[in-house]
C-alpha cells in the first residue's frame, strides 16, 4: 500500500513535467518553423536566456512582490480567522456582517485600489491592503463553513456533558474546521499573489519598490516581450510554489488523523 501511494505521488510529479516539456518543445518548434518575430511570441529558449541575463533585475522585483504577497496572506489569515470565529459564536453577528464580507469579495480591487493608494501614503502598505482585501474572503467563508460543519451527534454529546462554549470551540469545532481552513489557505495564497500583482499594476510604482508587475508594464511599453514572458514565468512559478506549500502544510497538519489526507486501504 505504501509503495502504491509512493508510485502515485511520483506519477503526480513526473506526468505534469513531461506534459510541460512536450508543450515547450511544440512551442519552440512552432516559433522556429513559422519564424514568429520575438516581439510577438518569443521562443522558450529566448525567454530562458532573458531570464538568465536579467536575473538580477527580475529577482529583486520578485522579492518585492513576494514581500507584499506574504504580508497580505498573513493579514488575511489572521483577520479572516478572527472574523470567522466571531461569526461562529453568534448567528446574529454573522447575519449582520457577512454581507459586507461578500461585498469586499465582489468589488473589483482594480476599482478601489486607486482610492486605497491615495488614502494610504506608504506605497508598500497600500499594496498590502489591496492584496489583503483580495485574499480575505476564502479564509472567512471556508473557516466559517468548517466551524459550522460539525457532527450533530458529537455536538449533542458535548452539550449533554455541559461543555462550555470555549471547550466546544477548541475540542470540536476547530478540529472539524481544519480541512476547510487549509482549503481556504490554498485559495487565499494564490489570491494574495494575484492581489499583489494587480495592485502593482494600478500603482505603477517603480524604483526600489518595483515588483514584477512593474517590470511587465515596462517591458510592454518597450516591446521587450522576452522580458515580459520571463516576468510572467516567475509569477506563475511563484503561484505554483505557494499552492504546493499550502498542500504540504495541509498534509503535515492533517495527514495523521483526517480522512481527507489518509490513503484508503484496498
C-alpha positions in Angstrom: 0.0 0.0 0.0 2.8 2.3 0.8 4.5 1.5 -2.5 1.3 2.3 -4.3 1.0 5.6 -2.6 4.6 6.4 -3.4 4.2 5.5 -7.1 1.0 7.7 -7.3 2.9 10.7 -5.9 5.8 10.1 -8.2 3.4 9.9 -11.2 1.8 13.1 -9.9 5.1 14.9 -10.3 6.5 13.2 -13.4 3.5 13.3 -15.6 2.9 17.1 -15.4 6.6 17.7 -16.0 6.5 15.5 -19.1 3.4 17.4 -20.4 5.2 20.7 -19.8 8.3 19.5 -21.7 6.2 18.4 -24.7 4.4 21.8 -24.7 7.7 23.7 -24.6 9.1 21.6 -27.4 6.0 22.3 -29.5 6.2 26.0 -28.7 9.9 26.2 -29.7 9.3 24.2 -32.9 6.3 26.3 -33.9 8.1 29.6 -33.4 11.1 28.4 -35.4 9.1 26.8 -38.1 6.8 29.8 -38.7 9.7 32.3 -37.9 7.5 34.2 -35.5 9.1 37.6 -34.5 10.3 37.8 -31.0 8.3 40.9 -30.4 5.2 38.9 -30.9 5.9 35.5 -29.3 9.5 34.7 -28.1 10.7 31.2 -28.1 11.2 29.3 -24.7 15.0 29.3 -25.3 14.9 33.1 -25.7 12.8 33.5 -22.6 15.2 31.3 -20.6 18.1 33.4 -21.9 16.4 36.6 -20.9 15.7 35.1 -17.5 19.4 34.4 -17.0 20.6 37.8 -18.5 18.1 39.8 -16.5 18.1 37.7 -13.3 19.3 40.4 -11.0 16.6 42.8 -12.1 13.8 40.1 -12.0 14.9 38.6 -8.8 14.9 42.0 -7.0 11.4 42.6 -8.3 10.3 39.1 -7.3 11.4 39.8 -3.7 9.3 43.0 -3.7 6.2 41.1 -5.0 6.8 38.2 -2.5 7.1 40.7 0.4 3.7 42.1 -0.5 2.2 38.7 -1.1 3.3 37.1 2.2 2.3 40.2 4.3 -1.1 40.3 2.6 -1.5 36.5 3.1 -0.6 36.7 6.8 -3.0 39.6 7.5 -5.8 37.8 5.5 -5.3 34.6 7.6 -5.3 36.4 10.9 -8.2 38.7 10.2 -10.2 36.1 8.3 -9.8 33.5 11.1 -10.8 36.0 13.8 -13.9 37.1 11.8 -14.9 33.5 11.2 -14.6 32.7 14.9 -16.8 35.7 15.7 -19.4 34.6 13.1 -19.4 31.1 14.5 -20.1 32.3 18.0 -23.1 34.4 17.1 -25.5 33.9 14.3 -26.7 37.5 14.8 -23.1 38.8 14.1 -22.8 36.6 11.0 -26.2 37.8 9.6 -25.2 41.4 10.3 -21.7 41.5 8.8 -21.3 38.6 6.4 -22.9 40.5 3.5 -20.1 43.1 3.9 -17.5 40.4 3.6 -19.3 39.3 0.3 -19.3 43.0 -0.8 -15.5 43.1 -0.4 -15.2 39.9 -2.4 -17.3 41.0 -5.4 -15.9 44.5 -5.6 -13.0 44.5 -8.2 -9.8 45.5 -6.5 -8.9 47.5 -9.6 -11.8 49.8 -8.9 -10.9 50.5 -5.2 -7.1 50.3 -5.5 -6.7 53.9 -6.6 -8.6 55.1 -3.6 -6.5 52.9 -1.2 -3.3 54.2 -2.8 -4.5 57.8 -2.2 -5.6 57.2 1.3 -2.6 55.1 2.4 0.5 57.2 1.7 3.1 54.4 2.1 3.3 52.5 -1.2 4.1 49.1 0.2 1.3 49.4 2.9 -1.2 50.4 0.2 -0.3 47.3 -1.9 -0.6 45.1 1.1 -4.1 46.5 1.9 -5.2 45.8 -1.7 -3.9 42.3 -1.7 -5.3 41.5 1.7 -8.8 42.5 0.6 -8.5 40.1 -2.4 -7.2 37.2 -0.2 -9.6 37.7 2.8 -12.9 36.2 1.7 -11.8 32.5 1.1 -10.4 32.4 4.7 -13.6 33.7 6.1 -16.0 31.6 4.0 -14.1 28.3 4.3 -13.4 28.7 8.0 -16.9 29.6 8.9 -18.2 26.7 6.9 -15.9 24.3 8.7 -16.8 25.7 12.1 -20.5 25.1 11.4 -20.0 21.7 9.7 -19.7 19.7 12.9 -21.2 16.2 13.5 -24.6 16.8 15.1 -24.2 13.7 17.3 -20.9 15.0 18.7 -22.3 18.4 19.2 -25.2 17.0 21.2 -22.7 14.9 23.2 -20.7 18.0 24.1 -23.9 19.8 25.2 -25.2 16.9 27.2 -21.9 16.9 29.1 -22.3 20.6 29.7 -19.2 21.6 27.8 -18.5 25.3 27.8 -18.6 27.4 24.6 -14.8 27.6 24.6 -14.4 23.8 25.1 -16.9 23.2 22.2 -14.9 25.6 20.0 -11.4 24.2 20.8 -12.2 20.5 21.0 -14.9 20.1 18.4 -15.4 23.0 16.0 -11.7 23.8 15.3 -10.7 20.2 14.5 -13.8 19.9 12.3 -12.9 23.1 10.5 -9.2 22.3 9.9 -9.7 20.7 6.4 -11.9 23.6 5.3 -9.4 26.1 6.7 -6.4 24.6 4.8 -8.6 24.5 1.7 -9.1 28.2 2.2 -5.3 28.7 2.6 -4.7 27.1 -0.9 -7.1 29.6 -2.5 -6.1 32.6 -0.5 -2.4 32.2 -1.1 -2.9 32.4 -4.8 -5.3 35.3 -4.5 -2.8 37.2 -2.3 -0.3 36.9 -5.2 -2.9 38.0 -7.7 -3.9 40.9 -5.5 -0.3 42.0 -5.1 0.3 41.9 -8.9 -2.9 43.7 -9.7 -2.2 46.4 -7.0 1.3 46.9 -8.5 -0.3 47.3 -11.9 -2.6 50.0 -10.6 0.0 51.7 -8.5 2.7 51.6 -11.2 5.4 52.0 -8.5 9.0 52.0 -9.7 12.4 52.4 -8.2 13.3 50.3 -5.2 9.7 49.3 -4.8 9.2 47.9 -8.3 7.7 44.5 -8.3 7.2 42.1 -11.2 4.1 43.8 -12.4 6.0 47.0 -12.9 8.6 45.1 -15.0 5.8 43.6 -17.1 4.4 47.1 -17.7 7.8 48.5 -18.6 8.6 45.5 -20.9 5.2 46.0 -22.6 5.9 49.7 -23.2 9.3 48.9 -24.6 8.1 45.9 -26.6 10.6 43.8 -24.7 8.4 40.7 -25.0 11.0 38.2 -23.9 11.4 40.1 -20.6 7.7 40.2 -20.3 7.4 36.5 -20.7 10.3 35.9 -18.2 8.5 38.0 -15.6 5.2 36.1 -16.3 7.1 32.9 -15.8 8.3 33.9 -12.4 4.8 35.0 -11.3 3.4 31.6 -12.5 6.2 29.7 -10.8 5.6 31.6 -7.6 1.9 30.8 -7.6 2.6 27.1 -8.1 5.2 27.2 -5.3 2.6 28.8 -2.9 0.0 26.2 -3.8 2.4 23.4 -3.2 3.5 24.9 0.1 -0.1 25.0 1.3 -0.7 21.4 0.2 2.4 20.4 2.2 1.2 22.3 5.2 -2.2 20.6 4.9 -0.6 17.1 4.7 1.6 17.8 7.7 -1.3 19.0 9.8 -4.0 16.5 8.7 -2.0 13.6 7.4 -2.0 11.5 10.6 -5.7 11.8 11.5 -8.1 13.2 8.9 -9.7 11.1 6.2 -9.1 13.8 3.6 -5.3 13.1 3.7 -5.3 9.4 4.7 -4.7 6.8 1.9 -7.7 4.4 1.7 -7.0 0.8 2.3 -7.5 -1.6 -0.6 
